[in-house]
Amino acid sequence: MKFQIRLMCWVCLVVFLQPKDIEAVPYETYKKTKRKAKFNNLFLIKKDLLFLRITNCGLKDISWNLFNGLDSLETLILDNNAIEYIPDFSFYGASVLKSLSLANNKIKHLQTTGLAGLLDLNYLNLKNNAITVLSESTFPPLPKLKVADLSNNPIEIVFPHTFEVLNATIELSLGTNNTQLHLHQNAFIGLDSLEKLNLIGVNVTILERPFMIGLPNLVEPKTQTHPT
C-alpha cells in the first residue's frame, strides 16, 4: 500500500493520507520526536511513501538521516522554508526521487555532494533562492534530469562546463532581473538535449555563437537582458 505525507506548518499538522482514514500528528510533536530520536527517521513508519511535502515550517537544517530509508519516495517538496545549505548526501536515503523542489528558501551555494545519488531525478526546482555562482562543482551527474529551474536566483556568473553532467536536460531557467548574469564561454557544454533555455538578466544583448556552444538541439531560447 502506498502513502502520502504532507507536513503543512501553516496549520501545524503532519497529515498521513490513507484510503480509509486520516491520521494527524501535531508539528510540535514531530519536532519533539525528532529531537529525541536524532538518528531515527520519523517517516520510516511509512516506508512506502511516494509523496512528502514539508512547507512553511521554518525548516533550516536537513541531513541524510531525515530522509534515510524512504526507498519509495518519488516526490519531495521542501518549499517556503529557511534552508541555507544542502549538506553532503542529504537525499541519498531517498535515491529514487523523481521530483525535488526547494523553491523559496535561502540556499546560497550548491555543491556536487549535496545532490549526489539522485540518478532518477527528472525535475529540480531551486527558484527563488540566493544562489550567486554556478560552476562545474555545482551539479553531480543527474542522468535523467529533464527540467532544472534556477530562476529568480541572483546568479552573477556561470563558469565553463557548469552543466556538463546534465546531458538529458530539456529545459533550463536561470537568472533574475535584479542581478546581471555573466556567462563564460562553454558554460552550456554538455547540454546536448536542451530545447528550452530561459535566461533572465543576461549581460549580452544577442547570444553569439561562442556562448551557445554545446546546445545542438536548442529550439526555444528566451533572453531578458539586464538593464544597464
Summary of the structure (lengths in Angstrom):
residues: 228
radius of gyration: 18.8
end to end distance: 56.7
largest distance: 59.0
contacts: 720
relative contact order: 0.09
helix: 11%
strand: 28%
